[in-house]
């Protein structure tokens, strides 16, 4: 039997109860908490027959290993991890797919924030390399606020090879790089496309950069030379949204 995973935070746990309640094996809840959002989550868990234990805060603190659990922690069966073989099915769901490719984003907080923004912007899938990337752990799920259950996270063995495959399917790949000459806001971002973001501090790897169809940069008017990858991702994705809406 696969080892159970821990998920904490009201939004993350509620998202799993909504999307895949059969994966939830047991729920640990803070004794004495009775606000509406909490009680609604507990009620949903009871509807699905989930085992619930009400415990002191220290028990949750110990199980969450210092993370902000918001008074709830679920033990769940792990979901199937999407990979290269799932891309055909994902692309088939939308004739104008929007993908987010993250090259070596290792901070789980950044990955979670990127997933949350990807969900809000209508991204069809987030693609990451299997190596040198954060995985879908409890911190990612907590920061994503439920988006980890709605946006497929596709782990691929070779990101450059996957990029070439996407190009063969008619996906235009736009990468972000500080040395690019063209501004994000001067780039056409409509049609089937993938936005490629680099790792914190280092940016995209050479092969990733070389496999982009186009490179753009964010205008930087201040003293800092770059933005946090999740912040930059949000700016870029919403420029895509703006252009797709015809604004």
HELIX and SHEET records of a PDB file:
HELIX    1   1 UNK A   10  UNK A   19  1                                  10    
HELIX    2   2 UNK A   21  UNK A   23  5                                   3    
HELIX    3   3 UNK A   36  UNK A   47  1                                  12    
HELIX    4   4 UNK A   57  UNK A   64  1                                   8    
HELIX    5   5 UNK A   84  UNK A   86  5                                   3    
HELIX    6   6 UNK A   87  UNK A   91  1                                   5    
HELIX    7   7 UNK A  108  UNK A  121  1                                  14    
HELIX    8   8 UNK A  138  UNK A  144  1                                   7    
HELIX    9   9 UNK A  147  UNK A  149  5                                   3    
HELIX   10  10 UNK A  159  UNK A  168  1                                  10    
HELIX   11  11 UNK A  184  UNK A  186  5                                   3    
HELIX   12  12 UNK A  206  UNK A  210  1                                   5    
HELIX   13  13 UNK A  229  UNK A  244  1                                  16    
SHEET    1   A 4 UNK A   5  UNK A   8  0                                        
SHEET    2   A 4 UNK A  72  UNK A  76 -1                                        
SHEET    3   A 4 UNK A  24  UNK A  30 -1                                        
SHEET    4   A 4 UNK A  51  UNK A  55  1                                        
SHEET    1   B 7 UNK A 152  UNK A 156  0                                        
SHEET    2   B 7 UNK A 125  UNK A 129  1                                        
SHEET    3   B 7 UNK A  98  UNK A 102  1                                        
SHEET    4   B 7 UNK A 193  UNK A 197  1                                        
SHEET    5   B 7 UNK A 172  UNK A 176  1                                        
SHEET    6   B 7 UNK A 214  UNK A 217  1                                        
SHEET    7   B 7 UNK A 182  UNK A 183  1                                        
END                                                                             
